[in-house]
Amino acid sequence: MEAIAILRNASSSPRKARLVADMIRGKKVATALNILKFERRSGSEGIEKLLLSAVANWEAKNPDTSISNVELYVKTIFVGEGASLKRLRTAPQGRGYRMKKRSHHVTLVVDALAMPNVLDEIVTESDTQNAENNA
């Protein structure tokens, strides 16, 4: 079962955030958190908090499942363009240049890959070996 977390109106350009999002797409959550922790780009702090929020949302959706029994990974992450603030910057000879302060939205989906139960595999292998020996 997957869990979703959304970050809205983060105050950096979508282009900068896409560079960070591309680094963690498809990675396991532990690996992605390590990457984001040491990344210096501007969008990494917000995406790190968003990833922790998605993990918390997954735990809330699956209260009976222990997080140690599953491996979470970043299923999808995409960055969309948010609202732009339009400002004027003073320019020479009484003119004004337009300036756009961009923002972005990030949507992150975390999903679980269930780790195979080792005991079930051992029982299945011993049953097949016993069936082959008896035949």
C-alpha positions in Angstrom: 0.0 0.0 0.0 1.3 3.4 -0.9 1.3 6.7 0.9 1.4 10.2 -0.6 2.8 13.5 0.7 2.5 16.9 -1.0 4.5 20.0 -0.5 2.9 23.2 -1.8 4.3 26.6 -2.6 7.9 25.9 -1.7 10.0 29.1 -2.4 12.5 28.0 -5.0 12.3 27.5 -8.7 10.9 24.2 -10.0 14.1 23.6 -12.0 16.3 23.5 -8.9 13.9 21.2 -7.1 13.7 18.8 -10.1 17.5 18.3 -9.8 17.1 17.1 -6.2 14.0 15.0 -7.0 15.8 13.2 -9.8 18.5 12.0 -7.4 16.1 10.1 -5.1 13.6 8.8 -7.6 13.3 5.0 -7.3 15.7 4.7 -4.3 15.0 3.1 -1.0 13.9 5.5 1.8 17.1 5.1 3.9 19.3 5.8 0.9 17.2 8.8 -0.2 17.4 10.3 3.3 21.2 9.9 3.3 21.4 11.6 -0.1 19.1 14.5 1.0 20.8 15.0 4.4 24.2 15.8 2.7 22.9 17.6 -0.4 23.5 21.3 -0.5 21.1 22.3 -3.2 18.2 24.6 -2.2 15.3 22.1 -2.5 16.8 19.3 -0.4 15.6 20.4 3.1 12.0 20.6 2.0 12.1 17.3 0.1 13.7 15.6 3.1 10.9 16.8 5.4 8.4 15.7 2.7 9.9 12.2 2.6 9.7 11.8 6.4 6.1 12.9 6.2 5.3 10.3 3.5 6.9 7.6 5.7 4.8 8.8 8.6 1.7 8.7 6.4 2.6 5.1 5.4 2.9 4.1 9.0 -0.5 5.7 9.8 -2.1 3.8 6.9 -0.5 0.5 8.0 -0.7 0.4 11.8 -0.5 -3.5 12.0 2.6 -3.7 9.8 6.0 -3.1 11.3 8.3 -0.8 9.3 11.2 -3.2 9.9 9.4 -6.0 8.0 9.1 -3.9 4.8 11.4 -1.9 2.6 10.0 1.5 1.6 11.1 3.1 -1.6 10.3 6.3 -3.4 7.8 5.1 -6.0 7.2 8.4 -7.8 8.3 12.0 -7.2 7.5 14.9 -9.4 7.8 18.7 -9.2 5.2 21.0 -10.7 5.3 24.7 -11.1 3.6 26.8 -8.4 2.4 30.4 -8.4 4.9 33.1 -9.5 5.2 36.5 -7.7 5.7 39.3 -10.2 7.9 42.1 -8.9 9.6 45.2 -10.4 13.3 45.7 -10.1 14.7 49.2 -10.5 16.7 49.7 -13.7 18.6 52.6 -15.1 17.0 55.7 -16.6 13.8 55.3 -14.6 12.8 52.0 -16.1 11.8 48.9 -14.2 12.6 45.3 -15.1 10.1 42.5 -14.4 11.2 39.8 -12.0 9.4 36.5 -11.4 9.9 34.8 -8.0 9.0 31.3 -8.7 7.6 28.5 -6.5 6.9 24.8 -6.9 4.8 21.9 -5.7 6.3 18.5 -5.0 4.3 15.3 -4.9 6.0 12.2 -3.4 4.6 8.6 -3.3 6.2 6.0 -1.1 5.4 2.3 -1.5 6.5 -0.9 0.2 8.2 -3.9 -1.1 7.3 -6.7 1.3 10.4 -8.6 2.3 9.9 -12.3 1.8 9.3 -14.3 4.9 12.4 -16.5 5.4 10.5 -19.2 7.4 7.9 -19.6 4.6 10.7 -20.1 2.0 12.4 -22.7 4.2 9.2 -24.7 4.7 8.4 -24.5 1.0 11.8 -25.7 0.0 11.7 -28.6 2.5 8.3 -29.6 1.3 9.4 -29.7 -2.3 12.5 -31.7 -1.4 10.5 -34.2 0.6 8.0 -34.6 -2.3 10.9 -35.2 -4.7 12.5 -37.8 -2.4 9.2 -39.7 -1.9 8.5 -39.8 -5.7 
